[in-house]
Structures are given as C-alpha cells and as structure tokens.
Amino acid sequence: MTTLIESEEHKALRSAVAALGKRYGRDYLVRTVAEGKPLTELWSEAGKLGYLGVNLPEAYGGGGGGISELSIVLEELGAAGSPLLMLVVSPAICGTVISRFGTEEQKRTWLPGLADGTRLMAFGITEPDAGSNSHRITTTARRDGADWLLTGRKVFISGVDMADAVLIVGRTEDARTGSLKPCLFIVPTDAGGFHKRPIDMELNAAEKQFELVLDDVRLPADALVGDEDAGLLQLFAGLNPERIMTAAFAIGMGRHALAKAVEYARDRTVWKSPIGAHQAIAHPLAQAHIDLELARLMMQKAARLYDSGDDTGAGEAANMAKYAAGEACVKAVDQAVHTLGGNGLTREFGLASLITAARVARIAPVSREMILNYVSHQTLGLPKSY
C-alpha cells in the first residue's frame, strides 16, 4: 500500500540534496552559464555522493532506488536554484532503458559511469519533421553484414557536447512486412558520420541544444538496445521517466521562484507594512504554492506507479504530472516576478531568466496540447482529432 507521506529515507535524501544544492545555488549556475561552461563541479559532486545514480541497480554502482528517488534529487537541486537538466536524460531515460532492456555487457559498460557521473549519455528522439509523433521518425537503421548503418537527423538534443554517447531512436525495416519499427541504438559521439551543430537558443542554460546529422554511422550489432521487435515498449520505458523528471524540474524551479517572492514580500515594506500583508500579494503566492504541491502529488503517484512496474498507469499519471507541473511552474515564476515589480526584471534577483526557462516544461518533451490530446483520447475515451 502506498502512502502520501514520504518515508524517513526519502526525507533524509531530500534534506541531504537540499544541503548540496544550497552550497552551489543560483549564483553558481548563473556564473557558470555566463562563462559558457557546463555545471561540472555540481554534477561531479552529486555523482560522488551517489545522487545521480540513485535510481540505477546496486549491482552496477547505483543506489538501487527508482524514479521516485531521482525525482527528489532533481526537485531539490531545482529548488536551490541549480537544477541539472541532464538528470532527466542520462540516468532517468538512458540509464533506465539500459537497466531494463540492455545486455549484460551494455549494463557493465554504461551503468557504473552513468551512476557516478563520470560518463554521460544524451537522448535523441525529436526530428525536424516528426515533432511529437514518434511514429513518423525517419532516422533509419539498415543492416550491412553484422553491422548497422544509421542515417537521419535529430533536433533539440540536450548536452551532446558533454556526452560520451547518444541513445538514438531510429527505425528498422521489417523484411516481412516492409513496415518500419522503432529501435534504440547507443551511438558514440566520436563515431564516424556523427555530426553535431549547436542551436542558437534564447534560453540561457548550461546545457546546450544540438542538431544531429547521422550520415551512414556504422555501428556494431551490439549497439542495439533490447529486442528489435519490442521498440515501442522500450521507447516508452524511457519516455515515462522523462515526463516525471520534467515535472520534478518544473516543481523545483517553481519552488525556487516562489521562495524568492515570499522572502521579498515579507521584507519589502510600503506604507509601514510588508507588502506580503496585502491579500493582492499574499493570495496569488498561496495559490502558486497550492498548485506546486498538487503537481508534486501527481508526480509522486506517477513515480511510484512506474517504480512498481505499472507502465500503463504510469503513462497516464506521468503525462498529468508533467502537465500540472509545467502550468504550476509558469504561474509561480510569473507571480514571483510580479511580486518583485521592477526588481523582478533585474539581474540581481535572478527571476527574469526563469520566465523563459519556465516555458520549457510546457513545451518539452511533449507540449501541453499533446498531453490534453492523450488524456482526452486515452483516459476519457473521446475520438482522436488527429
């Protein structure tokens, strides 16, 4: 039986990660981004402390927990102002897929490094013409003797410059039917024919976005992860954790913005009383807090369903959690900026940059509209509009 109250172990993890995040904080992130560098110091220390691999199997250097634990790590780092976006990708998506479907050799090769942060893997699914429709992926793998040849394009792939490899979602052709089937391949970033180009983003983040061109990238047979005939199952085993972790990212960011606003509303005095004494200031902040807490409950439900092996239930809950967290984050950041007035747009208080960052949770990895499509069709049983 699940409980809505966190276990003592989860409380201890939350407290320990919050302490780590506080030692780095928003100033560290802003300074590092301004220097054009990745968050190497925080990533490395989090890895050494066992936080990056808390969801990975103990037999391969992980903590033996699940997405429930990893979402706590990301949320608390976000609340401290220094979230690690690659937590969504490297241990949550790639680590989970390899843990569940990889060969023994793939597990031994990748999981220990993903767990301690010494190796990093990006994830490549989005394509210029496919968008949210994974059924329209055109990156194609064809056999050439014992090898695979991978050809195609990917866009908005995070952290490729830091990654040792990218877990690429491609398609193989079924010789019997001629239909294309999704499959996942581990592609080293130094492979011949692998080309990356940074995308110029207005979003000011430590993790850069890339377009990839795969030009007959030759891969050994063991680059394929899992069963060639179970592509969708394996793909969604990675996408549900991605949605849950995106929710954690958004909730942490929303909590950080809200804390800044509450502190300001408590200290800023106009006409002899703190502005937080006025309901026009206090009530919207209270609403933002409620929305973030509700989103966290759905995120926790999704994580527990996923960790228990209920992929179908987790799919619905993960989409709802991502939707709720994205909405709550955008509202919390907007209200925080509004609470500070002109100060909300200054570099000193560091909230203005969150306006752009908060939108990410509404857009990626799947838009809020596609989640509404999913719920209306899958949950409510309404006919598809597409």
Sequence and secondary structure as in RCSB ss.txt:
>XXXX:A:sequence
MTTLIESEEHKALRSAVAALGKRYGRDYLVRTVAEGKPLTELWSEAGKLGYLGVNLPEAYGGGGGGISELSIVLE
ELGAAGSPLLMLVVSPAICGTVISRFGTEEQKRTWLPGLADGTRLMAFGITEPDAGSNSHRITTTARRDGADWLL
TGRKVFISGVDMADAVLIVGRTEDARTGSLKPCLFIVPTDAGGFHKRPIDMELNAAEKQFELVLDDVRLPADALV
GDEDAGLLQLFAGLNPERIMTAAFAIGMGRHALAKAVEYARDRTVWKSPIGAHQAIAHPLAQAHIDLELARLMMQ
KAARLYDSGDDTGAGEAANMAKYAAGEACVKAVDQAVHTLGGNGLTREFGLASLITAARVARIAPVSREMILNYV
SHQTLGLPKSY
>XXXX:A:secstr
   SS  HHHHHHHHHHHHHHHHHHHHHHHHHHHTT   HHHHHHHHHTT TTTTS GGGTS S  HHHHHHHHH
HHHHTT   THHIIIIIIIIHHHHHH  HHHHHHHHHHHHHTSS EEEE   TTTTT GGG   EEEEETTEEEE
EEEEEEEETGGG SEEEEEEEEE TTT  EEEEEEEEETTSTTEEEEE   SS  SS EEEEEEEEEEE GGGEE
S TT HHHHHHHHHHHHHHHHHHHHHHHHHHHHHHHHHHHHH EETTEEGGGSHHHHHHHHHHHHHHHHHHHHHH
HHHHHHHTT HHHHHHHHHHHHHHHHHHHHHHHHHHHHHHGGGGGSTTTT HHHHHHHHHHHHSSS HHHHHHHI
IIIIT      
